[in-house]
Amino acid sequence: MSNEPIYITKNRCGDMVIMSMEIYENTMRRLAIYEDIELSESQIENGQIKYKKL
């Protein structure tokens, strides 16, 4: 099985993508991490942070 996604077009426009479960799961994990980073950056910008002394 290829590690590359397979793109399916309809009337020469992108319509569907087929990929392995492994690549899909990795993509979803990466997306969740990016969403967490975006939320954290937003909280920092809005001053919604807590400091913890070491």
Buried (B, 14 or more C-beta within 10 A) or exposed (E): EEEEEEEEEEEEEEEEEEBBEEBEEEEEEEEEEEEEEEEEEEEEEEEEEEEEEE
